[in-house]
Amino acid sequence: MQFVIKAAVRNWRAKSFTFAAQKTMYGGKYIAQGDAVFIFASENDGGRGLIARGVVVAAEAVPKKREIARQTPRVSIAINRTALARRPLGRSELKRFTDWKDGRAETELNFKFYRQATNKLAGVCDVTGAFLDQFF
């Protein structure tokens, strides 16, 4: 499985990234060391969308808090960058893909990232992973 993360990124040219206690959805809680991940700098935090591809070097589940009944699983991950994106891909490029059942990679990304604007870590299908590889 391949993963995507949309988060606040301060230095998009960094050789490594650390993301603490990230909200997971759509299988994101299964991320593990060695997994491929595509990094999106959140537009909500001044980013520009897809910026890099990397490999997870560490992943650790964040323990749930006892006093909260319903919690979204969270993980902390460290990623080594393997490539920088050569073309833009963000909210403006994906917002027209809204036919949730069309099976397109663009639609999967729009659904998972921009239907709800929160930052998150999610799993994506192999077709979407191959689509994202075209940006490097």
N, C-alpha and C positions, 0 to 999 in steps of 0.2 A: 504494500500500500504506500502511496505517496501522500504527502501532506502539504497544506498551505497554511500560512500564518499571516494575519493582518494585525499589526501592532505598531505602537509608536517606535520609530527608529530615529535616533539622533544623528548617527554617522552612517549613512547608507553605503559608504565605501569601505567600511570596516572589514577586516579579514575574518572576524568572528563576532557572533551576536549571542547575548544572553537575555532570555525572556523569563521573568519570574512570575509564577502563579497565573498563568494564562488560562482564560476560560476555554473549555473544549466543547465542541459540538461536532456532530456528524462523524463520529469515530475518532476524533482527535485525541481522546484519552488513551488510545492504543499506540501512540508514537513511542519509538524506542531508539536506542543507539544504533546508528548505521542507516536509519531511514533517510530518504531524500525529502527535502522540504523547500518550498518556494516561498520567499519572503516578500510580503507586500507592506510598504510603508503606509500606514493608515492616513487617508486623506483627512480624517477627523482630527488628526494630530499634526497636520501640515505636510504630510507625505505625498507621494505621487503615484502610488500603486506598486506594481511589480518592480522590485529592484535587484533581487539576487536569488540564486539557487545555492543550496548548501547541503551538508550532511550533519545529522544529529550526532554529537559526540557525548552528550549526557542528557538523560531525561529522568525526571523524578516526579511522582505523583505528590500533590499537596494534600496532606491529611484533611479530612472533613472536620468541621467544627460541630461539636456535640449539640450545641444550643440551637442550631439551625436545622429545621426539618428537611427542607428541599434545597439541595445545593447542586450547582453545575460543577462537574469534576474540573479540577484545575491541575496543570502540570507546569513544572519549571524545566526549561530546556536550554542547552547550549548548542550552537551551530557553528561549524566552520564553513565559511563561504567558499564555493567552488567556481562560481561565475557571476558576473554582473549582467543584468538585462541590457540588451541592445536596443529594444523598442519599448515604447510605453504600453502599459496595460493597467487600467484602473477603472474607477467608477464611470468616467465619461465614455470609455470605449465599451463598457459592458452593459450600460443601463438600458439599451434597446432590446436586450435579450431577456424577454419576460414570458415567453411561452414555456412554462415550467416543465412541460412534458415533451419537448422537442429533442431531447437527448444530446444537445450540443454542449461542448465544453464551456463555451462562453456563458451559457445559461446556468450551468452548474455553479460556476464562479459567482455570477450575479446573485443567484439564489442564496448561496452560502455566506457571502460577504456583505451584500448590499441590501438585501430584503430587510434585514436587521442591521443597523449600522454599527453594532458593537464590535470591538476588536475580539478576535477569536482564533483558535487553532482548529483545523478541520482536516479530515481525510478526503481525498478526491480519487475518482476512478482512473484507471490506466489511460483512457482516452484523453481525459483532462490533463494528466501528467505529460502525455506526448504533445498535446497542444501547447502547454507552457514551455516545453523544451525548445520550441521554435523561436522563442524570444531571446535565446542565448547563442 
